[in-house]
Amino acid sequence: IITGLVSLNEKNEPGHIGRLEYLSLERNSVGIATVSYETDDDPSLAGFTAITANIAEAPAQRRTTGTDIVEEWYYGLGTADACRRVAFKLTWAAASTNFRLYSIDVAYKEMET
């Protein structure tokens, strides 16, 4: 799955930028092999940067992770993520045909312009 570009500033104004804080995914029990992102480029052509290793389980006070819906957060790479928009690429192992993705939410911090 490759997403379209998502704005990282509240007003969606071209003169403002943001920084990816984390990507929240809710999926079924089939694990994701790779989570990666790209910034301010064509998602169908751009190179993506993997953030799979930056995984954390969602904080318990936000939602209890269940058996059938698993929530995971993938953190960005800090200030290197400063951009106007971001797109994500999610891949599952080739043998995984029963995966389901329930939701994608992007957390970001607006930065001074």
N, C-alpha and C positions, 0 to 999 in steps of 0.2 A: 504494500500500500504506500503510495506517495501522496501526501496532502498538497493542497494548493498553498499559496503564500498567506500567512496570517500576520496581521499588523501587530506590532509591539508597542503601540502607543494608543492611548485611550481615545484620542480625537481622530485617529487615522489621518493625521496631517503629514504631508511629505517633509516638512521641516523638523520633525521630531523623531527621535530614535528611542529604542529601549534595549534592554538586556534580558535575554532568556534566563529565567530563574530555574524553572523546571517544567517538564512535561508530565502530566498525569494521565495514565492510561487505565481503563477498566477493561478487562478481558476475561475470557473463560479460563479453564485450567490448563489450556495448551500454551506453553511459554513462548515468548518472543525470542528469536535468535539474535536480532540486531535492531537497535534503535539509533537512528542518526538524524542529523539536521543539516540544512544549508541556509545561508542568509543572502537576501537581496539578489537572487539570481533565478533563472528559469529552472524549476524543479525537475523538468524532464531532461535537462542537459547538464546540470551542475553536479559537481562532486560533493558528496555528503561526508560529514564528520561524525564518527560513532561516539555515542555517549552511553552505550550499553553498560559499561563498567560503573557508571555513576548512578546506579540503581539504589533506591531506598524504598522500603515499605511505607505506605502512607501512615502518618501519625495516627495512633489509636484514637485520639480524641476527635478526629475528623470523621472517621467511618471505620466500622469493624470489617476487616477483610474476611470475606466468606469463602466457602468452598467452591462455589460455582461462579462467583464474580470476584476476581482478584484485582486489587488496585495497586499500581506501582508508580513511583515517581522517578523520573530520570532527570538529573540535574545538569544544567549547562556548564560552560567552561569559564564562567566569570566575565570579566570585562571584555574578553576577546569576542564575546557574543554581541557586542553593540551593533545594532542594525535597525532598519526600518521594518523589515518583514522576515519571517522565517517559515520554512517548510520542513516537513518530517518524512522520513522513509522508515517503514516498519517491515521487517522480514521475519518469516517463520521458516523453520527447517523444511526442506523440500517434501519430506514425508508427512508434514503436518497439514492435513486438508480440513480438519475439523475445528480450526481456530475461529473464534468470534471476538470482534472488537466492539465493545459497548459504548465507550466514550473516550474522547480526547479533549483535554483541557490544558491550556497554556498559561503558566504563571510568568509574569515578567515585571521588571522594574523600569519605569520611565526614567530616562536620563536627560540631563540638561542638554540643550542644543545651542 
